[in-house]
């Protein structure tokens, strides 16, 4: 309690309390900030609940603090300003009702009780009073403290109603369980399964925002498994659920590529907080269901799944309205190249290393992290052998790059220089010469220099009858 008292003695809360007292207004700090105090997590977002107009009250607090810039959102009855690195948001207490086809509520003025009932989860419904007569008193009508102790996600009201009214809360339930290492209460789990189709009224942007937070959690597999088990994942991301399952023909089986993918993403999560590298891990085998074949000699094969997967990455980014820029190009590239480091491990030649550097460019380190994370065999000896070989590959990458400068390499001579030197017009032969020079450098036949490239060009030109 001493720590809580210390937090509530901060100037921002005392000023709010003083303004509230002078204006005979009830105010509370509520939601995530309160939750995080008990979770011993730092939070820079403070939600202030006002019984009355949140906007009017915020302007009075801002004036008292000497803050001139206050952002107001009249449609939502909210306002906010920044204070000492914190975002302070004010909202009037309200009660809500919903139309079935929309998650946007019909809002009416309400009491503290109304506002706490409308909150998504019990752990987010707790409030501290900022009123003079009971300053610092915890108001926890739904036992959020006990749910924090028990590490469980529950809703203040019937979860069927909570999730049907605002289906995004189903994703938020899974996200909080993942981030906090909590469990979903059984009736919450069942309510998500029952209401899963309601997620289709939620915008793709909001869905991806929650999915991104799950991916950035310490163990993304927790949330991804919950999404799959409740059936929610299949509603908005069937491409991923198609990875699930095994098949056996003539006694030959293949692994469950969904759970393999979860392992890969978890492995990456221990190494990086690069969201787009985590997306590459999530999608690296996405093309396997479409490429799966069986024959008696080889058993199950997934030939070309990396190429199919690369095309699917573009489709998935478009569907979810994700950035169609360098982020897409990066994920697509890693999916298409993810098998290359594993292939090189079997035969670490200078030529193969040069070509990998050429194709991966500045993303080579991330590609290696993805490839290392992709080793998920239950055979520990096999895993360690691969990882040891990857150490050799990484060293080779450094040596070749220092010697040949292949990363983000550009041909030492241009098409214009080829045409000028050989006195020819734009033609198919120019492309042939450029490709031959590139292959010769990558294969180590000639040095990566202008002089060597010009000399090699003359040889190719003679073979093509251009000299």
C-alpha positions in Angstrom: 0.0 0.0 0.0 2.9 2.4 0.6 3.9 2.1 -3.0 0.3 2.9 -4.1 0.2 5.9 -1.7 3.5 7.1 -3.2 2.1 6.9 -6.8 -1.1 8.7 -5.8 0.8 11.5 -4.2 2.2 12.5 -7.6 1.3 16.1 -8.5 -1.0 15.2 -11.4 -3.4 13.3 -9.1 -3.3 15.9 -6.4 -4.1 18.7 -8.9 -7.0 16.6 -10.4 -8.3 16.1 -6.8 -8.1 19.8 -6.0 -9.9 20.8 -9.2 -12.5 18.1 -8.5 -13.1 19.3 -5.0 -13.4 23.0 -6.0 -15.9 22.1 -8.7 -17.8 19.5 -6.7 -17.0 16.8 -9.3 -16.4 13.1 -8.7 -13.1 11.8 -10.4 -11.3 8.5 -10.4 -8.2 7.0 -12.0 -9.3 3.8 -13.7 -8.3 1.1 -16.1 -4.9 0.0 -17.2 -2.9 2.4 -15.0 -4.6 0.9 -11.9 -4.1 -2.7 -13.2 -0.4 -2.1 -13.9 0.2 -0.8 -10.4 -0.8 -4.2 -9.0 1.2 -6.0 -11.8 4.2 -3.8 -10.9 4.4 -2.6 -14.5 5.2 0.9 -15.5 2.4 2.7 -17.4 2.5 6.2 -19.0 -1.2 6.2 -20.0 -3.5 7.5 -17.3 -7.3 7.4 -17.7 -9.3 9.8 -15.6 -13.0 9.0 -15.2 -15.2 12.1 -14.5 -18.8 11.9 -13.4 -19.9 14.6 -15.8 -18.1 16.2 -18.7 -14.6 14.8 -19.2 -13.8 17.5 -21.7 -14.8 20.5 -19.5 -13.0 19.0 -16.5 -9.8 18.4 -18.5 -9.7 22.0 -19.6 -9.8 23.2 -15.9 -7.0 20.7 -14.9 -4.9 21.8 -17.9 -5.4 25.5 -16.9 -4.3 24.7 -13.3 -1.2 22.9 -14.7 -0.4 25.6 -17.2 -0.9 23.3 -20.1 -2.0 25.0 -23.3 -2.4 22.1 -25.7 -5.5 19.9 -25.0 -6.8 17.5 -27.7 -10.6 17.1 -27.5 -12.7 14.5 -29.2 -16.3 15.7 -28.9 -17.8 12.6 -30.6 -16.4 10.4 -27.9 -16.6 12.9 -25.0 -12.9 12.5 -24.4 -9.9 14.8 -24.2 -6.2 14.4 -23.4 -3.0 16.2 -22.9 0.6 15.3 -22.1 2.2 15.9 -18.8 5.7 15.0 -17.8 6.0 12.3 -20.4 2.6 10.8 -19.6 -0.6 10.8 -21.6 -3.5 11.9 -19.4 -6.9 11.1 -20.9 -10.3 12.3 -19.5 -13.6 10.7 -20.2 -17.1 11.2 -18.7 -18.7 8.2 -17.0 -21.1 6.5 -19.4 -23.3 3.5 -20.0 -23.5 1.8 -23.4 -25.9 -0.2 -25.5 -25.2 -1.8 -28.9 -26.8 -2.6 -32.2 -25.9 -6.2 -33.3 -24.4 -5.1 -36.6 -21.9 -2.6 -35.1 -19.4 -2.4 -32.3 -19.9 1.4 -32.0 -22.1 1.9 -28.8 -25.0 4.2 -28.2 -23.6 6.2 -25.3 -25.4 7.8 -22.4 -24.1 9.7 -19.4 -23.7 7.3 -16.5 -22.4 6.6 -13.0 -19.2 5.1 -11.8 -21.1 1.8 -11.5 -22.3 2.1 -15.1 -18.8 2.8 -16.3 -17.1 -0.1 -14.5 -19.8 -2.5 -15.8 -19.0 -1.5 -19.4 -15.3 -2.3 -19.0 -13.9 -5.2 -21.0 -12.2 -7.2 -18.1 -12.3 -7.2 -14.4 -8.6 -6.3 -14.2 -9.4 -3.2 -16.2 -12.5 -2.2 -14.2 -10.6 -1.2 -11.0 -10.5 2.4 -9.9 -8.8 4.6 -7.3 -10.9 7.5 -5.9 -9.4 11.0 -6.3 -12.2 12.5 -4.2 -11.3 14.3 -1.0 -13.6 12.3 1.2 -12.1 8.9 0.2 -8.9 9.7 -1.7 -6.9 6.6 -2.7 -9.7 4.1 -1.9 -9.7 1.1 -4.3 -13.1 0.5 -5.9 -13.1 -3.1 -7.2 -16.6 -4.3 -7.6 -15.7 -7.3 -9.7 -12.7 -8.7 -7.7 -10.1 -7.7 -10.3 -7.4 -7.9 -7.6 -8.2 -11.6 -7.0 -8.2 -12.2 -10.8 -4.7 -10.7 -10.9 -3.6 -13.0 -8.0 -5.2 -16.0 -9.8 -3.8 -14.9 -13.2 -7.2 -15.2 -14.9 -9.1 -13.1 -17.5 -12.7 -12.6 -16.7 -15.4 -10.1 -17.8 -17.4 -7.9 -15.4 -20.7 -9.0 -17.0 -21.8 -12.1 -18.9 -19.0 -12.6 -21.5 -21.5 -13.6 -24.2 -23.0 -10.1 -24.0 -19.5 -8.5 -23.6 -18.2 -10.2 -26.7 -21.3 -9.9 -28.8 -21.5 -6.2 -28.1 -17.9 -5.5 -28.9 -16.2 -8.5 -30.7 -12.8 -6.9 -30.6 -12.7 -7.8 -26.9 -12.3 -11.4 -27.8 -9.0 -10.6 -29.4 -8.1 -8.4 -26.5 -8.9 -11.2 -24.1 -6.4 -13.4 -25.9 -3.9 -10.6 -26.1 -3.9 -9.9 -22.4 -3.7 -13.6 -21.6 -0.6 -13.8 -23.8 1.1 -10.6 -22.6 0.4 -11.3 -18.9 0.8 -15.0 -18.9 -2.8 -15.3 -17.6 -5.4 -18.0 -18.4 -8.9 -17.4 -19.9 -11.7 -18.2 -17.6 -13.6 -21.2 -19.0 -16.8 -19.2 -19.5 -14.7 -16.5 -21.3 -13.1 -19.2 -23.5 -16.5 -20.7 -24.3 -18.0 -17.3 -25.1 -15.2 -16.6 -27.6 -16.0 -19.9 -29.3 -19.7 -19.1 -29.3 -19.3 -15.6 -30.6 -16.3 -16.1 -32.9 -18.2 -15.2 -36.1 -18.9 -11.7 -34.7 -15.2 -10.8 -35.3 -16.2 -10.3 -39.0 -17.8 -6.9 -38.1 -14.4 -5.7 -36.9 -12.1 -3.8 -39.3 -9.0 -5.6 -40.5 -6.8 -2.7 -39.1 -8.1 -3.3 -35.5 -7.6 -7.1 -35.8 -4.1 -6.7 -37.0 -3.3 -4.2 -34.2 -4.2 -6.9 -31.7 -2.4 -9.7 -33.6 0.7 -7.6 -33.7 0.7 -7.2 -29.9 0.4 -10.9 -29.6 3.3 -11.4 -31.9 5.4 -9.0 -29.8 4.6 -10.9 -26.6 7.3 -13.0 -24.9 5.6 -16.2 -26.1 3.4 -15.5 -29.1 2.4 -19.2 -29.3 0.2 -18.8 -26.2 -2.1 -16.4 -28.0 -1.9 -18.1 -31.4 -2.8 -21.4 -29.8 -5.8 -19.8 -27.9 -7.0 -18.1 -31.2 -6.9 -21.5 -32.9 -8.5 -23.5 -30.1 -11.4 -21.1 -29.8 -12.0 -21.1 -33.5 -11.4 -17.4 -33.7 -8.2 -17.6 -35.8 -10.0 -19.5 -38.6 -12.6 -16.7 -38.9 -10.0 -14.1 -39.9 -6.9 -16.0 -40.8 -7.8 -19.3 -42.4 -4.5 -19.4 -44.3 -2.8 -20.0 -41.0 -5.2 -22.7 -39.7 -4.8 -24.7 -42.9 -1.2 -25.4 -41.7 -2.7 -27.5 -38.8 -2.9 -31.2 -38.8 -0.9 -34.2 -40.0 -1.6 -36.8 -42.6 -0.4 -40.4 -42.9 -0.2 -42.4 -46.1 1.4 -45.9 -46.3 2.8 -45.4 -42.8 4.5 -42.1 -43.8 3.5 -38.9 -42.0 4.5 -35.2 -42.1 4.7 -32.9 -39.1 2.0 -30.5 -38.0 3.1 -27.3 -39.7 0.9 -25.1 -37.5 2.6 -26.1 -34.3 6.0 -26.0 -36.0 5.2 -22.4 -37.0 4.4 -21.5 -33.4 7.8 -22.9 -32.3 9.5 -20.8 -35.0 7.8 -17.6 -33.9 8.6 -18.4 -30.2 12.2 -19.0 -31.1 12.4 -15.6 -32.9 10.6 -13.8 -30.0 13.6 -14.7 -27.8 15.9 -13.0 -30.3 14.1 -9.9 -31.6 11.4 -7.4 -31.2 11.4 -6.7 -34.9 7.6 -7.1 -35.7 8.2 -7.8 -39.4 10.8 -10.5 -38.7 8.2 -12.1 -36.5 5.7 -11.9 -39.4 8.2 -13.6 -41.6 8.4 -16.4 -39.1 4.6 -16.6 -38.9 4.3 -16.8 -42.7 7.5 -18.7 -43.6 5.6 -22.0 -44.3 2.3 -20.5 -45.3 2.6 -22.0 -48.8 2.9 -25.6 -47.6 -0.8 -26.6 -47.8 -0.9 -25.5 -51.5 2.3 -27.3 -52.4 1.8 -30.6 -50.5 2.3 -33.7 -52.6 2.9 -37.4 -51.9 4.8 -40.0 -53.8 6.1 -43.4 -52.9 9.8 -42.6 -53.2 10.0 -39.3 -51.3 6.9 -39.4 -49.2 5.3 -36.0 -48.5 7.0 -33.0 -50.3 6.4 -29.3 -50.2 8.4 -28.3 -53.3 8.2 -24.6 -54.1 6.3 -23.7 -50.9 8.7 -20.8 -50.4 7.7 -19.3 -53.9 4.0 -19.9 -53.3 4.4 -18.5 -49.8 6.0 -15.3 -51.2 3.0 -14.7 -53.4 0.6 -15.4 -50.5 2.4 -12.8 -48.3 1.4 -10.1 -50.8 -2.2 -11.3 -50.7 -2.3 -11.5 -46.9 -0.8 -8.0 -46.5 -3.5 -6.6 -48.9 -6.3 -8.5 -47.1 -5.3 -7.1 -43.7 -4.5 -3.6 -45.1 -1.0 -3.9 -43.9 1.8 -1.6 -45.3 2.4 -2.4 -49.0 5.8 -0.9 -48.9 9.3 -2.0 -47.9 7.8 -3.9 -45.0 5.9 -6.2 -47.4 9.1 -6.5 -49.6 11.1 -7.5 -46.5 8.7 -10.2 -45.3 8.2 -11.5 -48.8 12.0 -11.7 -49.4 12.6 -13.6 -46.1 9.8 -16.1 -46.8 11.1 -16.7 -50.3 14.7 -17.2 -49.1 14.1 -19.0 -45.8 15.3 -22.4 -47.1 18.6 -21.1 -48.6 20.7 -21.0 -45.4 19.6 -24.5 -44.5 20.6 -25.7 -48.0 24.0 -24.0 -47.7 24.7 -25.8 -44.4 25.1 -29.0 -46.3 27.8 -27.6 -48.6 29.3 -24.3 -47.5 30.9 -23.1 -50.7 32.1 -19.6 -51.4 29.9 -19.4 -54.4 26.7 -20.3 -52.5 27.7 -17.7 -49.8 28.2 -15.0 -52.4 24.8 -15.7 -53.9 23.1 -15.7 -50.6 24.7 -12.3 -49.7 23.7 -11.0 -53.1 20.0 -12.1 -52.8 19.6 -11.2 -49.1 21.5 -7.9 -49.0 21.2 -6.0 -45.7 18.6 -8.5 -44.5 21.1 -11.4 -44.3 21.4 -11.3 -40.5 17.6 -11.5 -40.1 17.4 -14.3 -42.7 20.0 -16.3 -40.7 17.9 -15.7 -37.5 14.8 -17.0 -39.2 16.7 -20.0 -40.5 18.1 -20.8 -37.1 14.7 -20.5 -35.5 13.3 -22.8 -38.2 15.2 -25.8 -36.7 12.6 -27.3 -34.4 13.3 -31.0 -34.5 12.7 -33.0 -31.3 16.1 -34.7 -31.9 18.4 -32.4 -29.8 21.5 -33.8 -31.5 20.2 -32.9 -35.0 19.2 -29.4 -33.8 22.6 -28.7 -32.3 24.4 -30.0 -35.3 22.5 -27.6 -37.6 23.1 -24.7 -35.2 26.8 -25.5 -35.0 26.9 -25.5 -38.8 25.1 -22.1 -38.9 27.9 -20.7 -36.8 30.3 -21.8 -39.7 27.9 -20.2 -42.2 27.8 -16.9 -40.3 31.6 -16.8 -40.1 31.8 -17.5 -43.9 29.4 -14.7 -44.6 31.6 -12.3 -42.7 34.8 -13.5 -44.5 33.2 -13.4 -48.0 31.6 -10.0 -47.4 34.9 -8.5 -46.2 36.8 -9.9 -49.2 34.3 -9.5 -52.1 31.8 -6.8 -50.9 28.8 -8.6 -52.3 26.1 -7.3 -50.0 23.9 -4.9 -51.9 26.3 -5.4 -54.8 25.9 -3.5 -58.1 27.5 -4.8 -61.3 30.9 -3.1 -61.9 29.8 -2.1 -65.4 26.5 -0.8 -66.6 24.4 -1.7 -69.6 25.3 1.7 -71.1 29.0 0.9 -70.7 28.5 -2.5 -72.4 26.8 -0.9 -75.4 29.4 1.9 -75.7 32.3 -0.5 -75.4 30.9 -3.0 -78.0 29.3 -0.3 -80.1 25.9 -2.1 -80.0 22.3 -1.0 -79.5 20.0 -2.0 -76.7 19.4 -5.8 -77.2 19.0 -9.2 -75.6 22.8 -9.6 -75.8 23.3 -6.8 -73.4 21.3 -8.6 -70.7 23.1 -11.9 -71.5 26.5 -10.2 -71.0 25.4 -8.5 -67.7 24.1 -11.9 -66.3 27.3 -13.7 -67.3 29.4 -11.0 -65.6 27.2 -11.3 -62.4 27.5 -15.1 -62.4 31.2 -15.0 -62.9 31.7 -12.7 -60.0 29.3 -14.6 -57.7 31.0 -18.0 -58.7 34.4 -16.5 -58.0 35.6 -16.9 -61.6 36.6 -13.2 -61.8 37.3 -10.4 -59.3 34.6 -7.9 -58.4 36.3 -5.1 -60.3 35.8 -3.0 -63.4 38.9 -4.2 -65.1 38.1 -7.9 -64.6 34.5 -7.3 -65.8 35.6 -5.5 -69.0 38.1 -8.3 -69.8 35.4 -11.0 -69.2 32.9 -9.0 -71.3 35.2 -9.2 -74.3 35.3 -13.0 -74.0 31.5 -13.3 -73.9 31.2 -10.8 -76.8 33.5 -13.0 -78.9 31.4 -16.1 -78.1 28.3 -14.1 -79.1 29.9 -13.0 -82.3 29.8 -9.3 -81.3 33.5 -8.7 -81.9 
